Amino acid sequence: MLDLGLDQALAMIEAGDIADAKTVLLLQALALRLAAGDMI
């Protein structure tokens, strides 16, 4: 398990370092919610 910031995790997805589908989906959903201004 790693402790990363969201920006770093998204960069790791793009680089192919994170490829697990559930993890990718969760991180992308979180990024979209934050971009929409949702309070999490």
Beta strands, then each sheet from edge to edge (+ up, - down):
end
